[in-house]
Amino acid sequence: MRKSINADATADRSDQELMAALARGETEPLGELYMRYGDAVLRLVDSVLFDVPGCHAEDVCQEVFLAVHQAAPRYQESGKLKSWLMGIAVRKARARRHKSWLRRKLLAGHARDVTAHWRPAAGVDETMAHNERIANALSKLTDEQREVLLLQAVDGLSGEDIAAALRISLDAVWSRLKRAHQILRDIEDEGTP
């Protein structure tokens, strides 16, 4: 008979204990992992898909945690669980981005862009202008630069954790971060009168 655990007991467990419980077939630990890391995963996925029309970051976030559940029996601690989760999130978001790109290319001649005629309501211009400047700046970065920048700035991951999450070298992390910061500084300098 499988023993059920209560939420309080789950909250006190370490990441490794939760993954071990998932590997044994318990499902409750998945909820605790989602409570711990769901917001960070959602922010990352949303940042990767920020300019992809029709993509819902919440759906990809759910896919990430389903993948965690499926991979739990094969999980071997080799670093921080958060880095591993972020790596899954980046790969899932990249896959969704690629599917969306293919779909748009295939349907390019058959669909019309319904947002082309949309205009914002008066009174939200300042907020929208600010958000547009941020989106514009982020769009100047490559996907790889944007990923490392957001993992560092938003999720607070160290260079080593980013390297583990993205499965790249630490030198590649620092190189991408340096280039991203330079591009953003250049954009800011262009906008300064």
C-alpha positions, 0 to 999 in steps of 0.5 A: 500500500502506497503511503500518502503524505500531507502538504505540511510534510511535503513543504519540509522536504528538500528538493532531492527528497521530493524528486526521490518521492516522485521517482517512487510514484508519489504525486504530491511532491510535484505540487510542492515543486510547482509551488517552489519553482512555478513562478520562476519557470513561468517567467522564463518561459514567458520571456522566451515566448514574449514575441510569439503570437498565440503562445501561452506560457502557462501551457508550456509551464505545465509541460515542464512540470509534466516532464519533471514528473516523467523524468523523476525516475531518471533524475540524478542530482548533479547540481541545483534542481532549479538549474535542471528545471530551468534547462527543461523550461528553456528547451520546452519554450524553444521547441514551442517557439520553433513550432510557432515559427514553422506554423507562421511560415506555413500559413503566411499566405493564408492568414491575416494578422488581426493585430495589425489594426489594433490600437491601444485605448487612450490613457495607457499610452505611457505604460504601453510605451514603456513596455514597448521599449523593453520588448524592443530592447529584448528583441534586439538580443538573440534568443541565447543572449535573452535567455542568459540575461533573464536567467541571471537578472530575473531568476537570480541564477549564478553563471554556473547554474545558467551553464548547467541549465542551458548545457553550455560552458561557463565561458559561453554564459559570460560571453552572452551576458557581456554581449547582451549588456553591451547591446542594451547599453547601446540602445539606451545610449541611442535613446538618450538625448 
